[in-house]
Amino acid sequence: MRFEILRLDDIDGTPVDRTVVDAASVNRIVQQAASIGQRIWIRPADTTAS
């Protein structure tokens, strides 16, 4: 399964960057974001996107 991870703006919470990763990479990205206090939003990636 693939997930879309959006990095959110610190001020207003709007998405400023996005990446699509496999399930094995999600934990690493969450740990990195937590270590620097970065806000992220994780959701299943659209399966029709390439």
Contacts in CASP RR format, 6 or more apart in sequence:
PFRMAT RR
TARGET T0000
AUTHOR 0000-0000-0000
METHOD contacts of the structure
MODEL  1
MRFEILRLDDIDGTPVDRTVVDAASVNRIVQQAASIGQRIWIRPADTTAS
1 22 0 8 1.000
1 23 0 8 1.000
1 44 0 8 1.000
2 20 0 8 1.000
2 21 0 8 1.000
2 22 0 8 1.000
2 23 0 8 1.000
2 44 0 8 1.000
2 45 0 8 1.000
2 47 0 8 1.000
3 20 0 8 1.000
3 21 0 8 1.000
3 22 0 8 1.000
3 23 0 8 1.000
3 26 0 8 1.000
3 42 0 8 1.000
3 43 0 8 1.000
3 44 0 8 1.000
3 45 0 8 1.000
4 18 0 8 1.000
4 19 0 8 1.000
4 20 0 8 1.000
4 42 0 8 1.000
4 43 0 8 1.000
4 44 0 8 1.000
4 45 0 8 1.000
4 46 0 8 1.000
5 18 0 8 1.000
5 19 0 8 1.000
5 20 0 8 1.000
5 21 0 8 1.000
5 26 0 8 1.000
5 29 0 8 1.000
5 40 0 8 1.000
5 41 0 8 1.000
5 42 0 8 1.000
6 15 0 8 1.000
6 17 0 8 1.000
6 18 0 8 1.000
6 40 0 8 1.000
6 41 0 8 1.000
6 42 0 8 1.000
6 43 0 8 1.000
7 15 0 8 1.000
7 16 0 8 1.000
7 17 0 8 1.000
7 18 0 8 1.000
7 33 0 8 1.000
7 38 0 8 1.000
7 39 0 8 1.000
7 40 0 8 1.000
8 14 0 8 1.000
8 15 0 8 1.000
8 16 0 8 1.000
8 38 0 8 1.000
8 39 0 8 1.000
8 40 0 8 1.000
8 41 0 8 1.000
9 15 0 8 1.000
9 16 0 8 1.000
9 39 0 8 1.000
10 39 0 8 1.000
13 39 0 8 1.000
15 41 0 8 1.000
19 29 0 8 1.000
20 45 0 8 1.000
20 49 0 8 1.000
21 29 0 8 1.000
26 42 0 8 1.000
29 40 0 8 1.000
30 40 0 8 1.000
30 42 0 8 1.000
32 38 0 8 1.000
33 39 0 8 1.000
33 40 0 8 1.000
END
